[in-house]
Every structure is written in C-alpha cells, then in structure tokens.
Amino acid sequence: MLEEQEYWNEMCQGNSSAFEKLYSYFAQDLFRYGYRISSNHELVQDTIQDLFLHLWNKRSDLGTVHSPRFYLYRSLRNKLVRSFESDRFVFSTDGDLSEQLFPAEKDIESSWISDEHNHIQLTLLHEALLKLPVRQQEVIQLRYYHDFSTEEIGRMMNINQQSVRNLQNRAMQQLRSELPFFTASLLSIFFSYGF
C-alpha cells in the first residue's frame, strides 16, 4: 500500500518511471476485473490504456488520493459503465467470471499442490463459484481476490454496505450448502494459487 502511494505521488510530480511502475503494479489485476465486467476484451484493454493515459495527462491536477488502488478500480468500472451507456459496452453473456478470473481445472492442477484431495476441492469450488449470480461473484472477487473492504466494494458497485454484506452472505451460504468442506479460507487459497 505504501509502495503504490509513493508511485502515485511521484507520478503526480511527473516521474515517468513511477508511472510505469504504477501501471505494472496494477495492470494485470485491472484486466482481470475489467474482463469480469465486460466480455469485450478489446474494450477492456482500450479502457485501461485510456485510463492510464488520462492519469498521465492530468497528473498535475489529480491532487491527493488516499487509495490509488481504489481510485483505479472505481475509475475503470465507471469508464466501462459509461461505455455501456454509449452502446459500446458488452456485458459478459455467460454471466460468469470467465476463465481469466476462475481458472480452468488444468490451471488449478498445475498451480496448486498436486494432492488429489485438494485438487478435487478446488475443482468443486470453481464449479460452485460459477453458479453464483453475477453480482455475488463480483463481491466475492473484490473481497477475496482484490482484498477490498465492504465500504470500498459498496462505493465501487454503487450500493450500500449492507447490500454488500447481503450479497456476500448469500454467496457464502450458497457455497456452504453446495460444499460441505467449504470455509472462507479456501477462497483465499483458491485465489492465491489459481492465478
């Protein structure tokens, strides 16, 4: 967090090296999040490029930002929603988080301990996550992969904190009902090793 704040402050002062580091620090996670919102990968890539170009061009006017991470995620979401409103936006048609966000079974197998029991649990979790409604998937992703707080998720999704908690609780209840072995720590393991 301190590192990202330093990069942000230096970028605002015109340091192009800090700008490149800021981009490198966030780009991959922003792409994953953007792909969750839109199935149009080209649009997501263009939007992220536009976002960073805008940051660089307006760097002296940005002022103090307490959480560059939140600022970038929220800006990306807003830009994609605006694209939707202008009919360029394409929601993910399958209604799930796609393979970039919940890796395929073979990716889990190659990236996690090859213990058969763990592999089976992660495969079942993967399938259960894909069954959740889209907004519950988004809350789970923002909370357990991107590590945003309830307040930040609410601000990002334009809903109140209670709605965030409700979505998260419903998702957790559904996962627990489908998976007797499910614990929240399993989500952390899934996201840690699945990407």
N, C-alpha and C positions, 0 to 999 in steps of 0.2 A: 504494500500500500504506500509506504514511504517512497519507494523507488518510482512508482507511477506518478506520484505527486511531484517529485523532483523533475522527471521528464516533462511533465505538463508545464511547470513553472519555467523551465529552461526553454521549452518550445515557444511559450508566450513572449519570451525575450528575444526570439529569433534564432535560437540554436537549432540548426537543421539536423545535427546528429541526434539531439534529444527527440526531435520529431520522428526520425526514422526508428529510434528505439521504442517510442510510444506506439508507433504503428506495429512494429514487430511484437511488442508485448501483448497487444490486443487483437490483432488481425484474425488469427485462427479462431478464437472464441466468438468474435463478432460474426464471422462467416457461419459458424455453426448455429448461432442464434438466428441470424437472418434467414438461413435455409429452413429453419423451423417455421418462420412466418410466411415465407413465400417459396413456392416450388420453382420459381423462375430464377435459376442460379445466376444467370447473366445480370438480371436486375439487381440481385443482392450484391454481386461483385461491383457493379457500377455504382450502386448506392453507397457502399463502403468507401470506394475511391472518392466519390463526391463529398462524402462526409469529411474525410481527411484533407482533401483539397480545400474545402471550406474552412476547416480549422487552421490550416497554414495561412490562407489568405486573410483571415480575420484574427490572427493570433494576438495582435496588439490590442484588440477590442474585447477579448474574452473575459478578462478580469479573473477574479478568484473563483475557482471551482473546488469544492470540498472533496468531491469524489469523481476524479476523471473517468473511472470505470462506469459509474452510474450515468454520467453525462453522455458517454459514448453509446452505451446500450440504449438509453432513452432516445437519443438523437437518431440512432439507426431505426428504432421502432417507429418514431414519428415520421421519418422520411419515407419508410416503406408504407405506412398507413396513408400518407399524402399521395403516394404513387397509386395506391388503391383507389383513392377518391378521384384521381385523374384517369382512371381506367387502364393504367399501365400495370397495375398490381395483379398478381395471380396467387391466390391462396393455394396452399398445398391441397391438391384434390383428394389425396388419400386420407387426409385428416390425421395423419400421424407425424411423428417427429423425424421420419426418414432414417435411412441407414447412416447418414453422417452423424446423427445425434445418438441413435441407439444402434451400435454396431451390429453387423451380421454375426451369426453364430460362429463362423470361421474366424472373424476378427477377435471375438472374445476368447476363442480357443487359443489363438496364437499369442494373445497379450496377457493372459492370466495364468496362474498356476495350472498345470495340466492335470490336476486332481479331478477325476471323473465326477465326484460328488459336487464339487464347486462349479464345475462346468455345467452340470445339469441345473443347478440352482440359478445360475446366471442366465441360462437359456430360457428357463421358465419366467424369470423376472423380465427379460427382454420382451417376451410374448405378452405378459400381463401389462407392461407399460404401454405397449402399442394399442391395447384395448381401451385405455383411459380416454375420456373426452379431451379434445384438443387443449382447452384452457387448463384442465388439470395437468396435462402433460407439460404445458408451458410453466406452470407454477413449480412443478417438481424439478424441471430442468433448471429454472432460475435459482431455486433454493439449494439443490444438492449438487449441481454441476458448477454453476456460476457463483454460488455462495452469497446471494443477495439476501438481505433481511426482509422480513414481512413488510415493513414500511416501504423499502425500496421497490419490492415487487409490486405493491399496490400503486405506487406512483408511476411505475413503468407501464403497468397494464391499465391505468386509469380506473382503478377500483379501490374501495376502502380496505383497510387492513383486515377487517372481519371477513370480507369476501375472500381475501387471500387465504386466511386461515380455514374458511369453509371449504374452499377448493382443495387445499392441501389435505385437510382431514378426510374429505370424501375419497380422494385418491388413495390415501393411506389405508382407509377402511376397505376399499375395493382390493387393493394389493394384499392386505392381510386375509381377506376372505378367499382369495384365489390361491394364495401361497401360505400354507401353514408355517413355513420356516421363515417368513418374511420379518425383517427388522429394518429400521431406518438405516442402521449401519451398513446393511447390504447395498443400499442405494449408493452410499459413499464409495464402497468398494467397486461397485459396477461402474460408476463414473470415473473413478481413479484409474482403473485398469482397462476400461473399454474404449478409451480414446487414444 
